[in-house]
Amino acid sequence: MTEFSAYGGDAGRRFPATGFFRVEQSAGRWFLVDPDGAAFVSIGMNHVDESNLKFPHNAAIWRDRYGDRDTWIRRGVVHDLRSWGFNTVGWTQEYISGGWGTALDWFGDPIDLGHSTAPWGAADFRTANMPYVLQLRVQEIEDWNGYPSFKDVYSDDFDVYCDYLARSICFDHADDPNLIGYFLVDIPAWLPHAAGDDFPQLKGLHGDARNQKLYDVASRYYETITRHIRRYDPNHLVLGDRYNGNKGIPEAVLRAMQPHVDVFSVQYFTEPTEASRQGMREDLARWHEITGKPVINADLGNWAPTELNPHRVSGLENQAERGEDYVAAIGAIVDEPWLVGWHWCGYVENVGGRGWGVKDPWDEPYDDLVSRMRDFNVAVHERGREQADG
């Protein structure tokens, strides 16, 4: 039976303790290492936001069970995540508006999805007292953003803004041992954006000319923001952009990222087929080979029709099939020597926005789903130890 550190790491696999999270490579495998020196697999839950429990249909549940944000974090979020074998509070912003079906058509019509909730503050993470990640929105160029704004990465204004981001966010978290590290932009449009916009230096360029300039633009982008992050916080990891793996990632961007970022992070959603899962594994392995970085799948998920969201159809018919797909999708990559974690989408099902979750709109877990998730999650460290010992 695995013994866990205070952070949820495997206390039986030890590295030197530094007081902060870091990455290590040992015997051909990559590891996240927690502040106590224990090997750590980041199993996170994304989109943890209280507004999903304040609709007319469930506001009474919020008032009766929690009543305030701190109580919800302690008795709701932390209790749930630990009960289900999750050890990380992932990207907390929740998607709240827009047509989800068209949001996945990255090359189609522009998508007006520029609405999400505010992230948790430093005090919220202190209340949770468990490992977490943060995001710095360096550019407003998300693939889901129908009105992107590509700022000139060579300008003084961009440098000043990056300094502000790091000063306003990283400063308050620099000494927190629970922080794993910083994500940058959520699925940034390094490939052509559906809205037709682009970085000013890339407009009108194609082929080799675009790739050469793209490398230069991306290099300046990563150098600028990481320089400022490390000025205000030399202790934590830079997890990089949460790339859009389903759309693809230009190799020029990956090579530009490599000197500046500690972890290759990517969103990658699979279809419920073996071919799709193996396609994810092959893509992640190829991108790992280019970057030489350990890998976090920073956002993956699945969905099925529910009482309040009957239109959320997929190849999965019910919550039990969602649980089976969770095991199969993560099982396709869990034994890879480069994988150091995955973060699941998302926590409480809402209406009119995301429309799926691990808990239903009345704050009850989908038991057929979470039972499979729990069994798989708690076995992960034992699997890792067996592989390391072997």
N, C-alpha and C positions, 0 to 999 in steps of 0.2 A: 504494500500500500504506500502510495506516495505521501511524503510529509511536505507540507507547503510552508514557505516563508511567510512573513507578515504581509507581503505584497502579492501572494498567490503564485510565487515561483516554486520550482521543484527544489526543495531543500537538500535532496540527495545528490544533486549535480551542482557542484560549487566552482566558482571562479573567485578571484580576489574581489572583495567588496570595496566600492568607491563611494557609496552614498547616493549614487544617481544611476538611472538606467543607461545602458550602453549596449553596443553590439560587439560580439566576439566570434572569431572563427576558430574552431578546434576540431581536429581529426576529420577534416573535410566537411564539417557542418557549420552552419551559422546559428548563433544563439543571440536572443535578447538576454541580457543579464540584469537582474533587478538590483536595487541599491544594497541589498544584503549579500550579493554575489551569487544568488541562485539563478539557475537557468529558467527563463520565463517565456512562455508562449502567450502573446497578446490576443485574448479572445474577447472581443469588444462588442458592445451594443451601440448602434448609431441612432440618431434622431430621438434622443431622450428629452422630451419637452412636455411640460405640464399643461400647455394649452389644449392638448388632445383630451384632457379630462375636464374641460370647462365649457363644453357644448351644452345646449339645453337638455339633451338626452342623458347626460352623465354628470352634470354639475353637482347634483345632490350626493353622488358617490364621492366626489372630491371633498365636499364639505364634511361628510360623515367620517370618511376614512382618514383624511389628512388635515385639511383646514388651513395649512400653510406650507410654504415651499420646503422648509427644512424638514418637516415631518414627512412630506412626500419623498424627499431624497433618501432619508434614513430608513423609513418603514416600507416604502414602495420600491424605489430604484435599487438601492443597495441590497435589500433583502432579496428581491427578485433575481438580480444578476448573480449574486453568490449562490442562490439556491439552484440556479440553472447551469452553474459551471462557467459563468463569464467572470472575467477578472479585470476588465477595462471599461471605463466610460468612454465611448467613442465620440465621434463628431456629433455634437448635441443639436445643431440646428435642424429644424424640421421643415419639410416642404409643405406649403400651405395653399398654393393656388396654381391654376393652369391645367391644361388638358394633358393627362399623363400619357395617353396613347401617342400623341404627336411629339411628346418630349423625347421619345426614343428615336425619332427620325432625324438623326444628326445632320443629314445632308438635305433635308427638305425645307419646308417653309420656316421662317423665323418663329421662335416660340417665346411667348410672353410668360416666362416663369420666373421673373425676377423677384419673387417674394419668398422669404424664409424667415424663421423666427430668430431672435437674438441668441447668441451663444451663452452658455453658463459663465458666470463670473468667478473670480478667484475664491470668494467666500463659499459659493456652492460646492466647489471641489474640496474645500476644507471640510465641509459638512459630510460629504460622501466618504472622504478618507480612503480612497482606493485609486489605483492607477488610472491615468486619463491622458488624453491627447488634446491639443489645441490647434486652431487653424488661423492662419494669417491670410487675409484676402488681398494678395499683392496686386492683382489685376482683376478687373470685372469682365473676364473673358470666358466664363463658363459656357460649355456647350448648351446647357439648358437656359441660358440667359438670352432672350430674344433681342435685347438691346445692349450688346457688349460695348465696352469702352477700352480700346487698345491704347494704352499710354506709351509714350516714347521712353524706352528704357535707358536711353543715353542722356536724358535731360536731367538738369539739376532738380527739377520738381519731383521726378521719380525717386531720386536719391533721398531727398528730404522726406518724402512720404514713407519710404521704407524705414528710415530712421524713426519716424513717428510710430509706425506700426510696432516695431521692436521695443521702442521705449514705453509705449502705452500698454502693451500686452506682456512681453517677455519679462520686463522688469519685475512685475508682481508675482511671477512664477519661478524666477531664477533659482530660488533656494528650496523649492518644494520637491522632496524626493519622490512624491507620487506621480509627477509629470514624466511621461515617457518622452515626448518631443512635440515638434511643431509640423503640422501639415501646412502646405501653401494653398494653391487654388484648387477648387473642386472641379474636376474634369475640364481643364483649360483647353481652349481651342488652338492647339499648335498645328492642327490640320485646318483646312478651310472651314470657316464658321457658316452655319446655315443663313445667318443674317447678311453675309456677304462682306463683312468687315475683316480687317487684318491689321497687324502691326504696320505703321506707316512705311517702314523700310522694306517691307515685303510685298507691297502692292505692285502688281504687274509683273512679278518675277515668277518663273516656272523652272522646273527641272533642276539641273545642277546649280544654276544661279540662285534659285530660291533656297536650296539646301545649304549652300555656302553662307548665305546671309542669315538664314534661320539659325545656324550654329552660332553665329556671332551675336545675334539678338538674344538667344536663349542663354548664352554664356554671360552676357551683361546682366540679364534678369537674375540669374541664380547667384552670381557673384555679389551683386548689390544687396539683395535681401539677406543672404546668409552672412555677409559681413556685418550687417547691422544686428541680426539676431545674436551672433556670437559676441558682439560688443556688450550687449546688455545681459546675455545669458550664455556663459561659456560651459555650462554644466549639462545641457540636455541635447538630445538628438534633433537633427533636422530631417524630417520624414519626407519632405519634398512635396511636389504636386501630387494630387490624387488623380493620376492619368485615367483617361477613358480607354480602357483596354478593349472594349467592344468596338470602338471606332478605329483604333490603331494609334500608334505613337511613332512619329518620325525618328529615325535613328540619329539624325543630327541633334535633336533635342536631348536624347538619352546620353549622347557623348558630351554634350555641353553640361548636363546636370552632374555627371560622374565626379568631377573634382570637388564639388561643393556640398553634396547631399549624402547623408549617412545610410539611408534606406530607400529602396525603390518601392514606391507605393502606387497602387493601381486599383481602380474599380473594375471588376469583371463579373458580369452576370451571365449565368449559363442557362441554356434551355435544359429541360429535364430529360436529356438524352446522353448516352455514353459518348457519342461523337462530340457533342458540345463540351462536355467536361474535359475530354482529352484535348480538345482544341485549346481550352483555357490553359491546361498544364503545359502544352507545347509553347504557347505564346509567352507565358510567364518565364519558362526556362530560357527561351531565346532572349528575352529582354534582360534577364538576370545575367546571361552570358555577355551581353554588350556592356552592361553597367558594372558588373562585378559586385553588386550590392545584394544584401539580403532583401527578402520580399515580404511585404504585407499586402494582402488583398484587403484594401481599406473600405470596401463597400460591395457586398454581394447579398442577394436575397431572392425570395420567391413569393408567390402569392396564389391564392385560390379564391373563388367566389365566397362571399360571406353574407350575412343577413342584411347589413347596411351597405355593402358594396358588391351586389350581385354581378356588376359589370366587370369586375376585376378577374377576367378569365385568363387562363394559361393552359399549359398541358397538365396541370395538377388540379384534381377535382376537389380535394378536401385537405384538412389540416394534417391528417396522418400521412398523406402523400407529400405534403410540405416537409414533414420531419424526415421522411425517407430521402427526399431530395437534398436536404441539408447534409445528411450523412454522406450521400453519394458525391455531392459536389465538392465538399471539403475533403472527403476521402480521396479524391483524385489528386490532391496536392499535399496532403498532410505529411506524407513521408519524404517529401523532397528536401534535400539538405539545405536549400536556400530559403525555405518558408519559416518566418518567425511570427506569423500571426494572421488573423482575419477578423474583420468587424462586420457585424450583421445589420441588415436593414429590415425593419426597425422595431421600435418598442411597442407603443400603443397604437392600434389601428385608428385612423381618423376618417372623416368623411369629407368629400369634396376636394381632397388633396391627394396624399399618398394612397390611402385606402387599404393598407395592409399593415400587419404588425404581429408581434408575438403574443400580445394581449388583445382581447377584443375591445370594442368601444365602451364596455361597461367595466373595464379594468380587471377582467378575469383572464388568466392565461389560457391559451388554446392547449389543453392538456395533451392532446394527441401529437402536437408539434413539440412542446417543450420537453416532454418525457424523452423523446429521441435526441433532442439537442443536449439535454443534461447527461444522458448516458455517454454520448460521444465526447462531450467536453471533458468530463472528469477522467476519461481514459487517456486523454492526449499525453499527459506527462508520463504515464506508464509506458506508452508506445515509444515516446522519445527516449526514455531510459533504456529500454530493451534494445533500440537501435544503437545507442551510444555504447552500451556494453558489448554488443555484438561486433 
